């Protein structure tokens, strides 16, 4: 029986939705939303129509950099605000 819930992103995904981004970071989606609201989540979302996605390579780079705040991460990546 088909569902409206998309399957989790595969291991070769280039971009993931917020639920898969949270799963990759081993946190809950609500915690990721809270980090974004507080300005503590650096990776900037990519808008594809009405969908919000995060680049997997940027998530990995951000994690390896020690999870800096958006104010530190985005200027370093050239993304601004």
Residue pairs with C-beta under 8 A, 6 or more apart in sequence:
6 17
8 19
8 20
8 23
9 16
9 17
9 20
9 56
13 20
13 56
14 55
14 56
14 57
15 46
15 48
15 53
15 54
15 55
15 56
16 24
16 53
16 54
16 56
16 59
17 51
17 52
17 53
17 54
18 29
18 32
18 33
18 45
18 52
18 54
19 29
21 32
21 43
21 54
21 59
22 28
22 29
22 31
22 32
24 56
24 59
25 32
25 59
25 63
27 35
32 41
35 41
39 69
39 70
39 71
40 67
40 69
40 70
41 70
42 62
42 65
42 67
42 68
42 69
42 70
42 72
42 73
42 74
42 77
43 54
43 55
43 58
43 59
43 62
43 73
44 58
44 70
44 74
44 77
44 79
45 52
45 53
45 54
46 52
46 53
46 54
46 55
47 53
58 77
62 68
62 73
65 73
68 76
70 81
73 79
74 80
74 81
